[in-house]
Amino acid sequence: MMKFNFLSQKTILNTLLISCAITASAFNAHAQTTSISVGEAKTKKPDIHLASPTSTGNELTAEISQIQKTIASDLAFTDLFRSTPDSEKEKADYRSNGSIKLENGRISYEFHLKQTGNEQDILGKRYQSDRDDYKTLAHLIANDIVMAITGKKGIFLTRIAFACDRTGKKEIYTMNFDGSDVRQITRNRSISLGPSWSTDGTRISYSVFNRHEDNTRNIDLFEYNFKNGNLRMLSNRKGLNSGASYHPNGKQLALTLSYAGNPDIYLLNLENRTVYQLTKSAGFDVDPAFSPDGSKIAFVSSRAGKPMVYTMSVAHPGDVKRITFAGSYNATPNWSPDSKKIVFAGWIEGHFDIFSITADGAKIERFTKNEGNNEDPSFSPDGSMIAFSSNRANKEKAIYVMNADGTNVRRLTFGLGNCSGSKWSPYL
């Protein structure tokens, strides 16, 4: 974790999760046991044969090739399906067919998917896009294939937000679910961190080490609007304004503030920017994360000594429950979409690793081991994957994804310097 020694505020130095120097201690479990999740396949992955669509002429030859490759790549990324070559198409569990053409300068793709042995379509739909937007068309088809077979939405139009220091400063970036189409969002020429998506995916909040008019440095909270490109200040109270998490209603967010002296969790009204204090403990309370239904907040607190993960009721903030008792330091909890699990980073054997725990604290699993520091876990909106940061390769911290059981780890960022703070968007 990073140190920002130029800050004069003792509270920030002592409490901000990203800047604490951590002393390693032996991993010990108190009422919890851990296990490496092996993620063995419980069922056979269905085979899909994607037939190239028929077309008239060769004017869309390049686009057809890219569309088919994108659909196949999307499906392979999920680790749920297997692609069947033409030579074995009769053995496939599902087979596609279709036709494609240009209509008034736009691509029109009539796509059909059948289950082998059943002549009825499980998916039959006409897709249209501008000619230069064929990848979005392909992602839409792949999303619908996943829905038709699994009953869950596909993630192929989602994005991941994170912070990187490619420019020599730390800025906020976004990228597609698979690491493509990287976009730099901020140009603050400072230290930007802690991105968080609004529930509808149209806005993103983040904290910045900012200089105020009185020449003091402060950690302020901003919000960027993707629809109009507008930037607004959400909170610049003295001290910490960090760790934001949007309420599902889109009207509030939870964050850590320290203007009253101690870092505690508050609710911020996004319309009038007033705040309401939720926690008040002797330790520090940071990293709030709303449950999907907005009824609870998971957070990290040092109220019992070591920073551990707690949950509390939003309606009754005094109803607090400690759910982790393992290790010496826990950080950045994030809920699964079904509210059944919470992932977090935990200090063990001299490194941070990724863990998952049931929301009641009864069962904990460890997903990474002996591969550097692994932090900032965030579930995909369908709950099938986890994005996280790791310095396992050449000590450079990058963004990775893995299946929700810890298997099939893949690196997404390259050439962006050290990257951290991964947050998966909602469905866009």
C-alpha positions as CSV (number, residue, x, y, z in Angstrom):
1,M,0.0,0.0,0.0
2,M,1.1,3.5,-0.8
3,K,2.5,6.1,1.7
4,F,1.7,9.8,1.3
5,N,4.2,11.2,3.8
6,F,3.7,14.8,2.6
7,L,0.3,15.1,4.4
8,S,0.5,17.0,7.6
9,Q,-2.8,15.8,9.0
10,K,-1.9,13.1,11.6
11,T,-5.4,11.6,11.4
12,I,-5.1,10.9,7.7
13,L,-1.6,9.4,8.1
14,N,-2.8,7.1,10.8
15,T,-6.1,6.1,9.4
16,L,-6.4,6.1,5.6
17,L,-6.3,2.5,4.5
18,I,-4.3,3.1,1.4
19,S,-1.5,4.8,3.3
20,C,-1.0,2.7,6.4
21,A,2.3,0.8,6.9
22,I,1.3,-2.7,7.9
23,T,3.2,-5.0,10.1
24,A,2.8,-8.6,9.1
25,S,1.6,-11.1,11.6
26,A,0.8,-14.8,11.4
27,F,-2.6,-15.6,10.0
28,N,-4.9,-16.9,12.8
29,A,-8.5,-17.8,12.6
30,H,-11.0,-17.1,15.4
31,A,-14.2,-19.0,14.8
32,Q,-13.4,-19.1,11.1
33,T,-11.6,-21.6,8.9
34,T,-10.1,-20.9,5.5
35,S,-9.5,-23.1,2.5
36,I,-8.1,-22.6,-1.0
37,S,-11.0,-22.6,-3.4
38,V,-10.3,-25.2,-6.1
39,G,-13.3,-24.4,-8.3
40,E,-13.6,-27.8,-9.9
41,A,-16.2,-27.8,-12.6
42,K,-19.5,-29.2,-11.4
43,T,-21.1,-29.6,-14.8
44,K,-20.0,-30.0,-18.4
45,K,-19.4,-26.8,-20.3
46,P,-21.9,-26.6,-23.2
47,D,-20.4,-26.7,-26.7
48,I,-21.5,-23.9,-29.1
49,H,-21.0,-23.8,-32.8
50,L,-21.1,-20.3,-34.2
51,A,-21.8,-20.6,-37.9
52,S,-20.7,-17.7,-40.1
53,P,-23.9,-15.8,-41.3
54,T,-24.9,-15.8,-44.9
55,S,-24.5,-12.6,-46.9
56,T,-24.8,-11.3,-50.4
57,G,-21.6,-10.1,-51.9
58,N,-18.4,-9.4,-50.0
59,E,-18.9,-5.8,-48.8
60,L,-19.1,-6.9,-45.1
61,T,-16.5,-9.6,-45.2
62,A,-14.2,-7.9,-42.7
63,E,-17.0,-6.9,-40.4
64,I,-18.5,-10.4,-40.4
65,S,-15.1,-11.9,-39.4
66,Q,-14.7,-9.4,-36.5
67,I,-18.3,-9.9,-35.3
68,Q,-17.8,-13.7,-35.2
69,K,-14.5,-13.4,-33.4
70,T,-15.9,-11.0,-30.9
71,I,-18.8,-13.2,-30.0
72,A,-16.6,-16.2,-29.7
73,S,-14.1,-14.2,-27.6
74,D,-16.8,-12.9,-25.3
75,L,-18.2,-16.4,-24.7
76,A,-14.7,-17.8,-24.0
77,F,-14.0,-15.0,-21.5
78,T,-16.9,-16.2,-19.3
79,D,-15.3,-19.7,-19.0
80,L,-18.8,-21.1,-19.2
81,F,-18.8,-22.4,-22.8
82,R,-16.6,-24.2,-25.3
83,S,-16.4,-23.3,-29.0
84,T,-16.9,-26.1,-31.5
85,P,-15.1,-26.0,-34.8
86,D,-17.0,-26.6,-38.1
87,S,-15.7,-30.2,-38.3
88,E,-17.5,-31.1,-35.0
89,K,-20.6,-28.9,-35.3
90,E,-22.9,-31.9,-35.2
91,K,-21.6,-32.7,-31.7
92,A,-22.4,-29.1,-30.4
93,D,-25.0,-28.6,-27.7
94,Y,-26.1,-25.3,-29.4
95,R,-25.8,-24.2,-33.0
96,S,-26.3,-20.8,-34.5
97,N,-27.2,-19.6,-38.0
98,G,-28.2,-16.3,-39.5
99,S,-27.9,-13.8,-42.3
100,I,-26.3,-10.3,-42.4
101,K,-26.6,-7.4,-44.8
102,L,-26.3,-3.7,-45.2
103,E,-29.6,-1.7,-44.8
104,N,-29.4,2.0,-45.5
105,G,-25.7,1.9,-44.6
106,R,-26.2,0.0,-41.3
107,I,-25.4,-3.6,-40.4
108,S,-28.5,-5.8,-40.0
109,Y,-27.8,-9.3,-38.5
110,E,-30.6,-11.8,-38.2
111,F,-29.3,-14.2,-35.6
112,H,-30.7,-17.6,-34.5
113,L,-29.6,-20.0,-31.8
114,K,-31.0,-23.5,-31.4
115,Q,-30.4,-26.3,-29.0
116,T,-29.3,-29.5,-30.7
117,G,-32.3,-31.8,-31.2
118,N,-34.8,-28.9,-30.9
119,E,-35.9,-27.1,-34.0
120,Q,-37.2,-24.1,-32.1
121,D,-35.1,-21.1,-31.5
122,I,-34.0,-20.4,-28.0
123,L,-32.8,-17.1,-29.4
124,G,-34.1,-15.4,-32.5
125,K,-33.5,-11.7,-32.9
126,R,-32.6,-9.0,-35.4
127,Y,-29.6,-6.8,-34.5
128,Q,-28.7,-3.5,-36.1
129,S,-25.8,-1.1,-35.7
130,D,-23.8,1.5,-37.5
131,R,-21.2,-0.1,-39.7
132,D,-18.3,1.1,-37.5
133,D,-20.0,-0.1,-34.3
134,Y,-20.1,-3.8,-35.1
135,K,-18.3,-4.7,-31.9
136,T,-21.3,-3.4,-29.8
137,L,-23.6,-5.5,-32.0
138,A,-21.4,-8.5,-31.3
139,H,-21.5,-7.9,-27.6
140,L,-25.3,-7.6,-27.6
141,I,-25.5,-10.9,-29.4
142,A,-23.1,-12.6,-26.9
143,N,-25.1,-11.1,-24.0
144,D,-28.3,-12.6,-25.3
145,I,-26.7,-16.0,-25.9
146,V,-25.6,-16.1,-22.2
147,M,-29.1,-15.1,-21.2
148,A,-30.8,-17.7,-23.4
149,I,-28.6,-20.5,-22.1
150,T,-28.0,-19.5,-18.4
151,G,-30.9,-17.2,-17.6
152,K,-28.4,-14.5,-16.5
153,K,-27.4,-11.3,-18.2
154,G,-24.1,-11.2,-20.0
155,I,-21.4,-8.8,-18.9
156,F,-20.0,-7.8,-22.3
157,L,-21.1,-4.2,-22.2
158,T,-19.8,-3.6,-18.6
159,R,-16.7,-1.7,-17.7
160,I,-14.1,-1.6,-14.9
161,A,-12.8,1.6,-13.3
162,F,-9.4,1.8,-11.7
163,A,-6.5,4.2,-10.9
164,C,-3.1,4.1,-12.7
165,D,0.2,6.1,-12.6
166,R,1.1,5.8,-16.3
167,T,1.5,9.7,-16.5
168,G,3.6,9.9,-13.4
169,K,0.6,10.9,-11.5
170,K,-2.3,8.7,-10.4
171,E,-5.4,9.2,-12.6
172,I,-8.7,7.4,-13.0
173,Y,-9.3,5.1,-16.0
174,T,-12.0,2.8,-17.3
175,M,-11.8,-0.1,-19.7
176,N,-14.1,-2.8,-21.1
177,F,-14.7,-6.0,-19.1
178,D,-11.9,-7.7,-21.0
179,G,-9.3,-4.9,-20.8
180,S,-10.0,-3.3,-24.2
181,D,-10.9,0.3,-24.9
182,V,-8.9,1.9,-22.1
183,R,-10.0,5.5,-21.4
184,Q,-8.4,8.1,-19.1
185,I,-11.1,9.9,-17.2
186,T,-9.2,12.3,-15.0
187,R,-6.3,14.7,-15.6
188,N,-5.8,16.1,-12.2
189,R,-2.0,15.7,-12.2
190,S,-2.3,14.6,-8.6
191,I,-3.3,11.4,-6.8
192,S,-6.8,10.3,-7.8
193,L,-8.1,7.1,-6.3
194,G,-11.1,5.1,-5.0
195,P,-13.4,5.1,-8.1
196,S,-17.0,4.1,-7.5
197,W,-19.8,3.7,-10.0
198,S,-23.3,5.1,-9.6
199,T,-26.1,2.5,-9.6
200,D,-27.0,3.4,-13.2
201,G,-23.4,3.5,-14.4
202,T,-23.7,7.1,-15.7
203,R,-21.5,8.7,-13.0
204,I,-18.3,7.8,-11.2
205,S,-17.0,9.3,-7.9
206,Y,-13.4,9.3,-6.8
207,S,-11.1,11.0,-4.3
208,V,-8.3,13.4,-5.2
209,F,-5.4,14.8,-3.1
210,N,-6.3,18.4,-3.7
211,R,-4.8,21.8,-2.7
212,H,-7.2,24.2,-1.1
213,E,-7.1,28.0,-1.2
214,D,-5.3,28.2,2.1
215,N,-2.5,26.1,0.5
216,T,-3.3,22.9,2.6
217,R,-3.6,19.5,1.0
218,N,-6.8,17.6,1.4
219,I,-8.5,14.4,0.2
220,D,-11.6,15.7,-1.6
221,L,-14.4,13.8,-3.3
222,F,-15.5,14.5,-6.9
223,E,-18.0,13.1,-9.3
224,Y,-17.7,12.7,-13.1
225,N,-20.8,12.5,-15.3
226,F,-20.3,10.3,-18.4
227,K,-23.4,11.7,-20.2
228,N,-22.3,15.3,-20.3
229,G,-18.7,15.2,-19.2
230,N,-19.4,17.5,-16.2
231,L,-17.3,17.3,-13.1
232,R,-18.6,18.4,-9.7
233,M,-17.3,18.6,-6.1
234,L,-19.2,16.3,-3.8
235,S,-17.4,16.9,-0.5
236,N,-14.3,18.9,0.4
237,R,-14.6,18.9,4.2
238,K,-11.3,19.1,6.1
239,G,-9.5,15.8,6.2
240,L,-10.8,12.6,4.6
241,N,-13.5,12.6,1.9
242,S,-13.0,9.1,0.6
243,G,-14.2,5.5,0.0
244,A,-17.5,6.4,-1.6
245,S,-20.3,3.9,-2.3
246,Y,-23.5,4.9,-4.0
247,H,-26.9,3.8,-2.5
248,P,-29.0,1.8,-5.0
249,N,-31.5,4.7,-5.0
250,G,-28.9,6.9,-6.6
251,K,-29.7,9.8,-4.2
252,Q,-27.1,9.1,-1.5
253,L,-23.7,7.7,-1.0
254,A,-21.7,6.5,1.9
255,L,-18.2,7.7,2.5
256,T,-15.6,8.3,5.2
257,L,-15.2,11.8,6.6
258,S,-12.8,12.9,9.3
259,Y,-13.7,16.6,9.6
260,A,-15.0,16.0,13.1
261,G,-11.7,14.5,14.2
262,N,-12.2,10.7,13.9
263,P,-12.7,8.9,10.5
264,D,-16.3,7.7,10.5
265,I,-18.9,6.7,8.0
266,Y,-21.5,9.2,6.8
267,L,-24.4,9.4,4.4
268,L,-24.1,12.2,1.9
269,N,-27.2,13.6,0.2
270,L,-26.2,14.1,-3.4
271,E,-28.8,16.8,-4.0
272,N,-28.0,19.2,-1.2
273,R,-24.7,17.6,-0.1
274,T,-25.6,17.5,3.6
275,V,-24.3,14.6,5.6
276,Y,-25.6,12.3,8.3
277,Q,-23.2,10.4,10.6
278,L,-23.7,6.6,10.8
279,T,-20.7,5.4,12.9
280,K,-19.0,6.8,15.9
281,S,-16.3,4.5,17.4
282,A,-13.0,4.9,19.1
283,G,-11.2,3.4,16.1
284,F,-11.4,4.4,12.4
285,D,-14.3,3.3,10.2
286,V,-13.6,3.2,6.4
287,D,-14.3,1.5,3.1
288,P,-18.2,1.5,3.2
289,A,-20.0,-0.6,0.6
290,F,-23.7,-0.8,0.2
291,S,-25.4,-4.2,-0.1
292,P,-27.3,-4.6,-3.4
293,D,-30.7,-3.7,-1.8
294,G,-29.2,-0.8,0.2
295,S,-30.3,-2.1,3.6
296,K,-26.8,-2.8,4.9
297,I,-23.3,-1.4,4.7
298,A,-20.1,-3.5,4.9
299,F,-17.1,-1.5,6.2
300,V,-13.7,-1.8,7.8
301,S,-13.3,-0.8,11.4
302,S,-10.4,-0.8,13.9
303,R,-12.8,-0.4,16.9
304,A,-11.7,-3.8,18.3
305,G,-8.0,-3.2,17.6
306,K,-7.2,-4.8,14.3
307,P,-9.0,-3.5,11.2
308,M,-11.7,-6.1,10.4
309,V,-14.9,-6.2,8.2
310,Y,-18.2,-5.3,9.9
311,T,-21.8,-4.9,8.6
312,M,-24.4,-2.5,9.9
313,S,-28.1,-1.8,9.2
314,V,-28.6,1.6,7.4
315,A,-31.9,2.1,9.1
316,H,-30.4,1.2,12.5
317,P,-26.7,2.1,12.4
318,G,-26.2,0.9,15.9
319,D,-27.0,-2.6,14.7
320,V,-23.3,-3.5,13.9
321,K,-21.9,-7.0,13.4
322,R,-18.3,-8.1,13.1
323,I,-18.0,-10.8,10.4
324,T,-14.2,-11.3,10.0
325,F,-11.8,-12.5,12.7
326,A,-9.0,-13.6,10.6
327,G,-5.5,-12.1,10.0
328,S,-4.2,-8.8,11.1
329,Y,-5.7,-6.4,8.6
330,N,-8.8,-6.5,6.3
331,A,-9.7,-3.9,3.7
332,T,-12.0,-3.0,0.8
333,P,-15.1,-5.2,1.3
334,N,-17.4,-5.6,-1.7
335,W,-20.8,-7.4,-1.9
336,S,-21.8,-10.1,-4.3
337,P,-24.9,-9.2,-6.4
338,D,-27.0,-11.7,-4.6
339,S,-25.9,-10.3,-1.2
340,K,-24.8,-13.7,0.0
341,K,-21.0,-13.1,0.0
342,I,-18.5,-10.3,0.7
343,V,-15.0,-10.3,-0.9
344,F,-12.2,-8.4,0.8
345,A,-8.4,-8.1,0.9
346,G,-6.7,-9.6,4.0
347,W,-3.1,-9.5,5.3
348,I,-1.6,-12.9,5.6
349,E,1.9,-14.2,5.6
350,G,3.4,-10.9,4.6
351,H,1.0,-10.2,1.7
352,F,-2.5,-9.1,0.9
353,D,-4.7,-11.8,-0.5
354,I,-8.3,-12.0,-1.7
355,F,-10.9,-13.7,0.5
356,S,-14.6,-14.3,0.3
357,I,-16.9,-14.7,3.3
358,T,-20.6,-15.4,3.6
359,A,-22.5,-12.3,4.7
360,D,-23.2,-13.9,8.1
361,G,-19.5,-14.6,8.7
362,A,-19.9,-18.4,8.8
363,K,-17.7,-19.5,6.0
364,I,-14.5,-17.9,4.6
365,E,-12.5,-18.9,1.5
366,R,-9.1,-17.8,0.3
367,F,-8.7,-17.2,-3.5
368,T,-5.0,-16.1,-3.9
369,K,-1.8,-17.3,-2.3
370,N,2.0,-16.9,-2.9
371,E,1.5,-14.4,-5.7
372,G,2.4,-11.0,-4.4
373,N,-0.1,-8.6,-3.0
374,N,-3.7,-9.0,-4.2
375,E,-6.2,-6.2,-3.3
376,D,-9.3,-4.3,-4.3
377,P,-11.7,-7.1,-5.1
378,S,-14.9,-6.2,-6.9
379,F,-17.7,-8.6,-8.2
380,S,-18.9,-8.4,-11.8
381,P,-22.6,-7.5,-11.9
382,D,-23.6,-11.1,-12.6
383,G,-21.5,-12.4,-9.7
384,S,-19.5,-14.8,-11.9
385,M,-16.1,-13.0,-11.7
386,I,-14.0,-10.8,-9.5
387,A,-11.7,-8.0,-10.6
388,F,-8.7,-7.2,-8.4
389,S,-5.3,-5.6,-8.4
390,S,-2.1,-7.6,-8.0
391,N,1.7,-7.1,-8.3
392,R,2.3,-10.8,-9.0
393,A,4.0,-10.0,-12.4
394,N,7.4,-8.2,-12.2
395,K,6.2,-6.3,-9.1
396,E,4.1,-4.0,-11.2
397,K,0.6,-3.7,-9.9
398,A,-2.0,-4.5,-12.6
399,I,-5.7,-5.2,-12.8
400,Y,-6.7,-8.9,-13.1
401,V,-10.0,-10.9,-13.2
402,M,-10.7,-14.4,-12.0
403,N,-13.8,-16.6,-11.8
404,A,-15.8,-16.1,-8.6
405,D,-14.3,-19.4,-7.3
406,G,-10.7,-18.1,-7.7
407,T,-9.9,-20.0,-10.9
408,N,-9.0,-18.8,-14.4
409,V,-7.0,-15.7,-13.5
410,R,-6.2,-13.3,-16.3
411,R,-4.4,-10.0,-16.5
412,L,-6.2,-7.1,-18.1
413,T,-4.0,-4.0,-17.9
414,F,-0.6,-3.6,-19.7
415,G,1.5,-0.5,-20.1
416,L,-0.5,1.7,-17.7
417,G,2.0,1.7,-14.8
418,N,0.9,0.6,-11.4
419,C,-2.9,0.2,-11.3
420,S,-5.2,-0.4,-8.3
421,G,-8.7,0.3,-6.9
422,S,-10.6,-1.9,-9.4
423,K,-14.4,-1.4,-9.4
424,W,-16.7,-3.3,-11.8
425,S,-19.6,-1.2,-13.3
426,P,-23.2,-2.3,-13.1
427,Y,-24.9,-3.4,-16.3
428,L,-24.7,-0.6,-18.8
